[in-house]
Amino acid sequence: MTLRGKALRLTIVVDDTDTWHHKPLFTEIVHRAHAFGMAGATVFRGAEGFGATSVVHTTRLLSMADDLPTAIVIIDEADRVRAFMAELDYLPISGLITVQEVEVVHYQGRETAAT
């Protein structure tokens, strides 16, 4: 797949303890992105954060080590990102979803980089 120039970055922020059918919600989102044929998806687990509830979640306090912010970042062509967003409609996402325009300057897999 070739990806260069204007694209969209879809960022979905959930709690790391959110689940869908007994597995992590972020895993379900990544697997749906993969099945949809998106260019790629990455999960980032936060060390500390707060959201709409204004409750700070952190790894520094043992009692608050659950519900850490987790961001799933997906970048692809604008029409593909917009189409993929329908895949999220039936998931229990109680977090933040954003879309930003980005410019892709390099996108190459390992198998093509060696040739």
Protein Blocks (a to p, Z undefined) as FASTA:
>chain_A
ZZehjdddddddddfkbceehiafklmmmmmmmmnopabdcddddfbdcdfkopacdfkb
mklmgoiacdddddddfklmmmmmmmmmmpccdbdddddddddfbdcdfklmmZZ
